[in-house]
Amino acid sequence: MPSFTVFKGQENGIPKKSTTSKPDQLVGDSVLVKVTASGICGTDLHYKTADMVLGHEGVGVVEAVGPYCHSLKKGDRVGWGYEVDSCGHCIECLQGAETFCPERALYGVKNLDQGSFASHAIWRESFLYKIPEGLSDVDAAPLQCGGATTFSALYNVQPTETVGILGVGGLGHLAIQFAAKMGCRVVVLSSSDSKRAEAMRLGAHEFIATKGAAELKVSWPLNRLLVTAAAPPDWDFILPIMAPRSAIYPLSVSGGNLEIPYMSLILQGITVQGSLVAPRYQHRQMLDFAGLHEIKPIVEKFPMTEEGIKQAIDKLARNEVYYRAVLIPE
């Protein structure tokens, strides 16, 4: 059985080099991918102490395809993200919402023997995405989860909407670019003025520093708010700047409860919308959109070694990565 290198989490939180073995022959629509870049996502921090292969923002080159593959060939550049399989038959799958399939294969739940912190991986062709020519492997890697997450929350946005982005970080700096290129008025809310210039350069039309403010004032009420900051905001400050029938998308992962005052939601008809990563049709469109409009993450690169992965994960845990970390195989 052939084997390839992987990097796993372990109880002490230090990544460990290991191997994964797979059958000699590819079956069905399986594709063997040689990993050329992997993003590191905040979700990876939740699994660094688990006995599983880490990473789910993978980009690589197709080395071989199974007998039922029809759209990919050797040499194609592809990426994959948080979901790598679903049943294909349930109502959610048939409606193009396979991210909510009861049998979905999500990172950290299934396929624990392989991931993007690796030399290779084997995934179904139907859950791999061709990388547009306008995107390098390094640029494309963080889009496989961070890009898909923000794009999905903006998917049905109208160019007449005012979109608020709370937090200028790994997700926020991508959300600013997507919303601006979609033609929206983009309002960025951040704790301090330190990222004002960069937010404006990325496409923001207005920037508001929230720390120490008695109240928040915006030129236009927000039709949509993407919460990308790690910590939840003070909703008593946020809700007054939301438009009637607006929507709030909490995108950062937290183990706590989301608590929002009832009356503001009721009187303004505000929606709080849960949002997972993009389903496949949105993921594909996200990559095409990013390639066309030159939407690229700001990245720090690290070697894909035990030491390099530990350095990147530790830096991410300290909230010191600028803005996305990407691993490069040596």
N, C-alpha and C positions, 0 to 999 in steps of 0.2 A: 504494500500500500504506500503511495507517495505521501510525503509529509512536507509541511512548510512551517516557517517560523511564526510564532504568535507571542504577544505580550499580555500576560494575565494580571489581574489584580490578586492580592492576597491579604490576609488578615491584618498585617502591619501597614497596609496602604502603599507599600513599595512595589512597583511593577516588576514582574518576573518574566524572563525570557523562557519560552517553552516551545513545544511543537504540537501540531495537529495533524492527524492522519486521515486521509480520505481514500475512497475506493479508486482502483486503477483507472476505470472508465467513467467518463461523464455520462449521466443518464438524463433522459427527458430534455428539458430546456435549461439544464445547468450550464453555467459559464465559469471558467477558471480565469480569475483576474489577478494580474500582478499589481500589487499596490505601489503607487508612485507618490501618493500624498495622503495624509489623513488629518482632518481637523480634530481639535480637542474641544468638546462641548461641555458646558456646565453639568450636563447629565452624567458625564463620565466620572465626575467627582463622587456621585452617589454609589458607584460600583467599584471604586478603586480598592475596596477591602473584600470584594467578592471573588470567589474562585471561578473566574470566567475571563474570556478574552475581551479586552477593552476596545472601544472605538466604534463609531457608527457614521462618521463623516468621511467615507472612503472614495478615493479616485484612483483609477488604475488603467492598465492596458489589457485587453482581452488576449489571452494566450491560447485558449482552446474553447470550443463550444460543443454542447451535447447534440444528439441526433435530431431533436425536435426544435432546435433554434432556427429562426428564420430571418431575424433582423440584425443580428450582430455577427461579426466575423473577426478573425484574428487581426490584431492591430488596432481595433477600434478603442477609443478612449471612452471610459464610462465612469459613472459614479453611482453610489447608493447611499441610503440614509437610514432613518430610524426604523422603518418597516421594510422587511425583506420577503414577506409572503402573506397570503391570505387564502381563504377557501375558494374564492372565485364564484361561489354559487348562491350565497345568501343575499338578502335584499340590499344590505349595505354595499356589498361588492358589485352587484348588478347596477346600483345607482351611482357608481363611481365614488363611493365613500368607504373604500376598503380599510381605511385607517381605523374604522370602528367595527370591523368584522369580528365576530366572537372567536374565531380561530386565528386571528392575526398573529404574525410573528414579529414582535417588537424587540428592540435592543434591551438586553437585561432580563428578558423573559424566556426567549427561545434562542436556539443556535448559540449556546454559550461557549462552544468550542472554536468559534471563529469571529473575527471582527476586523476593523480597519487598522488596528495597531498590529500589523502583520506583514509578512512578505507577500502572501497571497490570500485569496478567499474564493469561495465557490457560492454563487447565488443564482437564483432563477433569472433567466433573461428578461422576463416581464417585470422585474423589479430593479432593473438596471437602466440607467439613463445616459444617452449619448451626450458627451460634453461638446458644446459649440466651439468652433474654431477660435472665437474671440476670447475664450477663457483659458488661462493656463491651468495646469493641474493644481498648483498651489492656490490660485484664486477660486477654483471650483470647489475645493474640499469643504470649506466652511459653509458653502451654500447648500450642501446636502442635508443639513439639519437647520442651522441658523437661518439660512436664506429661505428654506422651505417653510419654516415656522412663521416668519414675518410676512412672506408673500401670501400665505394662506389666509392670514388675518386681513389682508388688503385685497383679496381676490375680486370681490364684487364692488369695490369702491368706485365712486363716481368722481370725475375730475372736478366737479363743483364742490366736493366735500372739503372741510377743514379737518385735517388729521393731526392728532396730538401724539407725540412720541415721548413717553416718560422714561428717561434714562438714555444716556449716550454711551453704550457699551457694546459688547459683542453682538447682541441682537439689535440694539437701537441704531447703531451706525449703518446697518443694512436697511432697516425699516425707513430711515430718513431718505436714503437713495431711492428705494422702490417707490415710496409715496410721492416724492418729487417728480420722478420720471413718469408716473401715472397722471401727472397734471394737477395734483392736489395742492392746496395751501397747507404747508407743513409747519406746525408749531412744536418746538422742542421744549420740554421741561426737564431741568436738571438741577441738582442740589446747589451747584455753584456756577460761577461765570467761567470756570477754567476751560470748558469745552465749547464755549460760544463760537469762537472763530472757526473751529473745525466743523461744528454742526452747520454753520452757514455755508461753508465750502462744500459740504456734502449735499446741500440742497435745501436746507431749512429756510423758511421765510421769516420766522420769528423765534426768538429764544427767550425763555423765562427762567431765571434763577429762583428756586423755591425756598432755599434755606433762609430763615429769618424773616420771610415775608408775612405781613399781617393778613394779606389777602392776595389772590392771584387775579390778574387782569389780562385778558387777551383781546386782540383786535376783532376776532370772530369766534363765536362759540364753537366748541369742538363737536363735530359729527361722529367722530370715531377716536378712541384713545387706545393706543397700544402700550400696555404696561410691561416694559422690558427691564426695569430696575429690579435688583435682587430683593429689596425690601419693599413692602406695600406702602403706598403713600398715605397721607392724612386725607381721608376722603372728604372731610368737611371743607377742605380747601379745593379739592378737585371738582366735586359735583356742581358747584355754582358756575363753573366755566363750561359745562357740558350743554350741548344744544338739546332741545326737546326731541325725543325719540332717537337719541344718540346711542352708541354702543361702546362698551368697554371690553377690551380683550386682555385678560391677564395671561401673559406669555411666559413669565418666569416660573420656575418650578419651586414649590415650597411645600413643606409638610404640614404647615399650620392651617388655620381656618381663614377664609376670606370673609371679612366682616364689613358690610357697607350699610349706611343708614337706610331704613325702609322708605321714609317719606319722600326723599329726593328721587328715588327710583320710581315711586308710584306717581308723584305729581308731574314729573317730567317724562315719564314713559321710557326711562333709560333701561337698556338691556345689558346684562353682563353675559358675555358669550365665551364659553369654553372653546378652546381651539387647540387642536393637536397639529402635528406636521401636515404638510400638504399631501392629499392623495396623489396618485400617479399622474393623472392628467394635468393637475396643477403644478406638480414638480417639474414635469417636462416643459411646461410653458414658462415656469420660473427661470429655468436655465436659458431658454431661448430669449426671454426678455432681458435677462442679465447680460447675455452675450451681445444683443443688439444695442443696448443702452450703456454698455461698458460699466455695469455695476459690479464693483469688486470690493472684497473685504480688505481691511487694513490688517496685516498679519505680522506675527513674529514667528520665525522658523526655528525648529529644534530638530536635532537628529533623532531618528527612530531607534533609540537604544534604551537600555534600562535607565542609564543616567539621564539621557535626554528627556525621556518621558517623565521621569520623576521631577526633573527641573521644571518642565512645562506645567505639570499637574500642581506642583507646589505653588508655582507663581500664579496659576489660575485661582487656586484656593485662597490666595492672599489678595485677589482682585487686582493684580498688578500686570496682567497681560494687556497688550496694546494692539488691537482689540480682540483678535482671534489668534490662537496658537495653531500652528500647522507642523506636523511631523513629516520629515523627509527621510526615506530609507537611505542607508549608507551603502 
